[in-house]
Amino acid sequence: MNSLKHQFDEQRFTNGYELVNGVAMHQANGEQFQIPPDVIKRNVAPGQFVELRIDSPRFSVHEDDLAACKCPSCNGELSKPILKHEHPESLLNLPSPKLPSRGWGEDFWVQIQDVSDKHFRGVVDNHLAECHLHGLESGRSIYFHADHILALHDIHKLEIVESMSADDLKEFAQYLGNMKKRND
């Protein structure tokens, strides 16, 4: 059995690192931690970029970093820093900063290769600062669930909406309407 779900279930990272569940983070942090709605995630296709986060409870914050410890996605307080890559490296190739090894979490971009229901295979499209701790190198395949998706890259938003069925467009319009009501 070589299904994406099976590959995801078999995938392991070293040092206790795991992909962060965006749905759980949204439930725990409310509107401060926004993730794409299910209707968007259902329409993600090969070639598109999504953002994921990897982290490990094995490492704790260093006292000298505590004051500047804000989540890059919601600006809320964290128990330790999360590094963030603003764009996939293949779209905007900026030099990676040289950071000391601290066991921090990291948001990164993945280009989707395969989709099967709610499971995906993608290719890591950033050089991760802590790759020597978790083993996720740029160009490596990674398996994940739709719940792990934290964001869709801006370059794909119109493409996603244009590919939606009439039912998905209605669902998306309802989502946007609810978001507007919450923000008013």
Order of alpha helices (4+ residues) and beta strands (2+ residues): alpha-beta-alpha-alpha-beta-beta-beta-beta-alpha-beta-beta-alpha-alpha
